[in-house]
Amino acid sequence: MSPYLGEPRDLYHGRALCVLKPRTARDVGDILALCNETGAPVTPQGGNTGLVGGQTPDASGDSVVLSLERLNQIRAVDAAADAMTVEAGVTLAQAQDAAQAADRFFPLSLASEGSCTIGGNLATNAGGVHVIAYGSMRDLALGIEVALADGRLLSTLGALRKDNTGYDLTQLFIGSEGTLGVITAATLKLFPRPRSRAVAFLGLRNPAEALQLLNFVKGHAGPMLNAFEVMSRPGLDLVLRHIPGTRDPLAQAHDWYALVELAAFAEGEAERAAAEILAAALHAGLAQDATLAQSLDQASALWKLRESMSEAQKREGGSIKHDVAVPVNEIPRFIEEAGQRLRAAFPQARPVPFGHMGDGNIHYNVSQPVGGDKADFLAHWTEINAIVHGVVSELGGSISAEHGIGRLKRDLLRQTKSPVALDAMRAIKATLDPNGILNPGVLL
Ligand SMILES: Cc1cc2nc3c(=O)[nH]c(=O)nc-3n(C[C@H](O)[C@H](O)[C@H](O)COP(=O)(O)OP(=O)(O)OC[C@H]3O[C@@H](n4cnc5c(N)ncnc54)[C@H](O)[C@@H]3O)c2cc1C
């Protein structure tokens, strides 16, 4: 059972009664009905890539881990309706491939896409690098099929674009982290497949310049803007040090970087627009230097710098992570303020902020001091959280932009969500899962 009892950050290890791997939605329902009758807690699990411990059972050893990995059928791809119905255990990469095989595009894209599953993406309302253009998983689902705690299957599957018949049950289960039902399948939106793509990497002075650049690119590229990611020099240094085959794409070092991707439907259109926009941005002094990928390999190499950030940080030792969001225009203030307060309290700690600037979502990760002791540093988790989340709260932000709450942020949720909102959430939970068998200890 051991692969099902730990998780990628090694923060949580659980025990379980058993791991069950049903093949059909009906089997999932029957398992839940039995668990409901006997009061056995159920931990739904997809690709086990979640970063907040929601897929790990607790230490009691009483839980049933319900792995969805064998529900892995693509049920239907309907290019004419721009929709496909896939089972919960289909990996994100398989879903993307199925869309592409029908000459369509499924835009959700995460560094974990080879392992994470559509069920997990829905349960966590996953975000990723294309939210700026297509929204998060919440925006990409047309319907879902869910096994309820009592074993019944609820289905809103189908390619309907409009259905104004009361409460939105599909959305209720998205982002519910396995606490309201077990998702067994979903109908997902498909989009026209972009025919051209341009990826640029720009050297910047600071986050304020990144914000100006973002607004400039938005204004000139409009809907072609597909991704706008930022990272700091200390982050790039970690990648260059730890990830084989990476190299600095610019001649000189800069304090900050932006990775910008444009996509368009006519051959060569994105490349042409990107070249013009980069030249204009450099001319206007909105970036210090820039490079535009000239091949798919070069584009992948630029993306690798951004996508290897978590792995590089892991190899550098302990890090205390924050997946936070603030209004996009407040990002420079957030980074500045959090940095100042951290330096005052922990002068040796190394902030390595990076992320989806276009959506106001920064992964504000703090690496341990050079040569310091990992455990000593991680012992400051709560204090460092309090500093970073304090700034987030002052700026009207969120303590979880895309990874969810899980076990990691459950107490923080209680501190930051309004009592009325928490009451409403508990009432929904009590109605759909009266015996509390679904992922107890997660989220609420
Ligand atoms: C390298 C790396 C990069 C990442 N990048 C991003 C990113 O850019 N954006 C982002 O949003 N996330 C990111 N993540 C986090 C993670 O990949 C996502 O949260 C993903 O959506 C989880 O999918 P999963 O199948 O692995 O779910 P799991 O980890 O197995 O489960 C996650 C949660 O969903 C529940 N769950 C899983 N399947 C179901 C189901 N069928 N029904 C009901 N509940 C279910 C679990 O109980 C748990 O609470 C990243 C993770 C890694 C390791």
PDBQT file of the ligand as one rigid body, heavy atoms in Angstrom, charges set to zero:
ROOT
HETATM    1  C1  LIG A 501       5.300  19.283  -9.782  1.00  0.00    +0.000 C 
HETATM    2  C2  LIG A 501       3.894  19.694  -9.442  1.00  0.00    +0.000 A 
HETATM    3  C3  LIG A 501       3.359  20.820 -10.054  1.00  0.00    +0.000 A 
HETATM    4  C4  LIG A 501       2.064  21.228  -9.757  1.00  0.00    +0.000 A 
HETATM    5  N1  LIG A 501       1.568  22.336 -10.382  1.00  0.00    +0.000 NA
HETATM    6  C5  LIG A 501       0.310  22.731 -10.116  1.00  0.00    +0.000 A 
HETATM    7  C6  LIG A 501      -0.232  23.894 -10.747  1.00  0.00    +0.000 A 
HETATM    8  O1  LIG A 501       0.426  24.585 -11.514  1.00  0.00    +0.000 OA
HETATM    9  N2  LIG A 501      -1.520  24.220 -10.473  1.00  0.00    +0.000 N 
HETATM   10  C7  LIG A 501      -2.288  23.481  -9.616  1.00  0.00    +0.000 A 
HETATM   11  O2  LIG A 501      -3.455  23.812  -9.424  1.00  0.00    +0.000 OA
HETATM   12  N3  LIG A 501      -1.791  22.392  -9.000  1.00  0.00    +0.000 NA
HETATM   13  C8  LIG A 501      -0.527  21.994  -9.213  1.00  0.00    +0.000 A 
HETATM   14  N4  LIG A 501      -0.024  20.890  -8.577  1.00  0.00    +0.000 N 
HETATM   15  C9  LIG A 501      -0.867  20.163  -7.602  1.00  0.00    +0.000 C 
HETATM   16  C10 LIG A 501      -1.594  18.928  -8.157  1.00  0.00    +0.000 C 
HETATM   17  O3  LIG A 501      -0.980  18.402  -9.279  1.00  0.00    +0.000 OA
HETATM   18  C11 LIG A 501      -3.040  19.253  -8.449  1.00  0.00    +0.000 C 
HETATM   19  O4  LIG A 501      -3.670  19.575  -7.232  1.00  0.00    +0.000 OA
HETATM   20  C12 LIG A 501      -3.834  18.127  -9.112  1.00  0.00    +0.000 C 
HETATM   21  O5  LIG A 501      -5.063  18.671  -9.540  1.00  0.00    +0.000 OA
HETATM   22  C13 LIG A 501      -4.106  16.923  -8.224  1.00  0.00    +0.000 C 
HETATM   23  O6  LIG A 501      -4.576  15.839  -9.019  1.00  0.00    +0.000 OA
HETATM   24  P1  LIG A 501      -4.359  14.335  -8.555  1.00  0.00    +0.000 P 
HETATM   25  O7  LIG A 501      -5.066  13.448  -9.495  1.00  0.00    +0.000 OA
HETATM   26  O8  LIG A 501      -2.929  14.043  -8.345  1.00  0.00    +0.000 OA
HETATM   27  O9  LIG A 501      -5.144  14.341  -7.168  1.00  0.00    +0.000 OA
HETATM   28  P2  LIG A 501      -4.701  13.723  -5.776  1.00  0.00    +0.000 P 
HETATM   29  O10 LIG A 501      -3.438  14.308  -5.317  1.00  0.00    +0.000 OA
HETATM   30  O11 LIG A 501      -4.770  12.252  -5.802  1.00  0.00    +0.000 OA
HETATM   31  O12 LIG A 501      -5.883  14.288  -4.851  1.00  0.00    +0.000 OA
HETATM   32  C14 LIG A 501      -6.018  15.658  -4.601  1.00  0.00    +0.000 C 
HETATM   33  C15 LIG A 501      -7.325  15.920  -3.817  1.00  0.00    +0.000 C 
HETATM   34  O13 LIG A 501      -8.440  15.590  -4.645  1.00  0.00    +0.000 OA
HETATM   35  C16 LIG A 501      -9.197  14.529  -4.060  1.00  0.00    +0.000 C 
HETATM   36  N5  LIG A 501      -9.584  13.639  -5.161  1.00  0.00    +0.000 N 
HETATM   37  C17 LIG A 501      -8.763  13.050  -6.084  1.00  0.00    +0.000 A 
HETATM   38  N6  LIG A 501      -9.492  12.385  -6.983  1.00  0.00    +0.000 NA
HETATM   39  C18 LIG A 501     -10.785  12.569  -6.652  1.00  0.00    +0.000 A 
HETATM   40  C19 LIG A 501     -12.019  12.128  -7.210  1.00  0.00    +0.000 A 
HETATM   41  N7  LIG A 501     -12.072  11.384  -8.314  1.00  0.00    +0.000 N 
HETATM   42  N8  LIG A 501     -13.176  12.495  -6.592  1.00  0.00    +0.000 NA
HETATM   43  C20 LIG A 501     -13.148  13.258  -5.474  1.00  0.00    +0.000 A 
HETATM   44  N9  LIG A 501     -12.020  13.692  -4.905  1.00  0.00    +0.000 NA
HETATM   45  C21 LIG A 501     -10.859  13.346  -5.490  1.00  0.00    +0.000 A 
HETATM   46  C22 LIG A 501      -8.281  13.885  -3.022  1.00  0.00    +0.000 C 
HETATM   47  O14 LIG A 501      -9.028  13.287  -1.983  1.00  0.00    +0.000 OA
HETATM   48  C23 LIG A 501      -7.474  15.082  -2.571  1.00  0.00    +0.000 C 
HETATM   49  O15 LIG A 501      -8.191  15.815  -1.622  1.00  0.00    +0.000 OA
HETATM   50  C24 LIG A 501       1.284  20.475  -8.841  1.00  0.00    +0.000 A 
HETATM   51  C25 LIG A 501       1.833  19.345  -8.232  1.00  0.00    +0.000 A 
HETATM   52  C26 LIG A 501       3.119  18.953  -8.512  1.00  0.00    +0.000 A 
HETATM   53  C27 LIG A 501       3.663  17.719  -7.844  1.00  0.00    +0.000 C 
ENDROOT
TORSDOF 0
